[in-house]
Amino acid sequence: MSRRRLTPEEVDLWRKVADSAHRMHPERSRHEEPKPKPKPIKPVRPRVPEFEVGSRAQTALPRNDLLPGISERVARQPLHMDKKVYGKMKRGKMLPEGKIDLHGMTQEQAHPALTGFIMRSFSEGKRLVLVVTGKGKSKPDDGPIPVRRGILKHHVPQWLAMPPLGAMVLQVAEAHVRHGGAGAYYVYLRRH
């Protein structure tokens, strides 16, 4: 509903009524004509972008792999040894003083063999040893539950962190390509 404007006759009638009335506060100044009311401000609507069906759809399905790979987990471990020596070790400049190959072993065979090897190496005063686990066999992934590749590759860092080996091991890192790469670990032992 819009407001109509006053006609000139209505304005004259209003002035006569206003002149006959007594002011309540005579000290204030008198207005000759009524002030025009300000025009209401129209609200500005934000511009909504055009919508197309499927425009916000994800291009790739989210991955459900919550645990990073074993290589990433080993690489993220805090550094417990000298930074320069660690750099030389990772570049393959240091030669391992001992080596054990766990290829073809089951978990039941590999765990005691690894424990005995690390304990002997520690008692002999060796500092850097190489543990070869292999990368693991690739199997067809037919089941609903994904199976990680390389059982020993995943278990060896856990075994090295648990007692009794955890007290002897200072650092575990993935080996350089010339010493086995992703299929082997450098194990840096503490001083005896």
PyMOL commands that set and color helices and strands:
alter all, ss='L'
color gray80, all
select helices_A, chain A and resi 8-20+70-75+83-90+107-123+151-161+165-167+177-179+181-183
alter helices_A, ss='H'
color red, helices_A
select strands_A, chain A and resi 98-101+128-132+169-174+184-189
alter strands_A, ss='S'
color yellow, strands_A
deselect
rebuild
show_as cartoon
